[in-house]
Amino acid sequence: MCCVGQITRWLYELSLGDILTLYNQPINEEQAWAVCYQCSRSLSEEGERSLDSSSAGVPV
């Protein structure tokens, strides 16, 4: 049985090559910008989570 966490982790582990393969055809400029936006958003969220977890033990 699969849980939501496993599905979410799988989605975040897709490579650019995987994404382009799923399209199964060349992507247009609008789709390319959408992929760039989603990648940068994902990296930003990951960075925020990393900062939150690393500063959790540091007194302010």
QUINOR-V179094 format. One record per pair of residues at least 12 apart in sequence whose ideal C-beta (glycine too) atoms are under 7 Angstrom apart, sorted by the first residue. I is the first residue (numbers start at 1). J is the second residue. D is the distance in whole Angstrom. If there is no record, write none. Layout:
I;J;D
I;J;D
//
This chain:
12;42;7
19;35;6
//
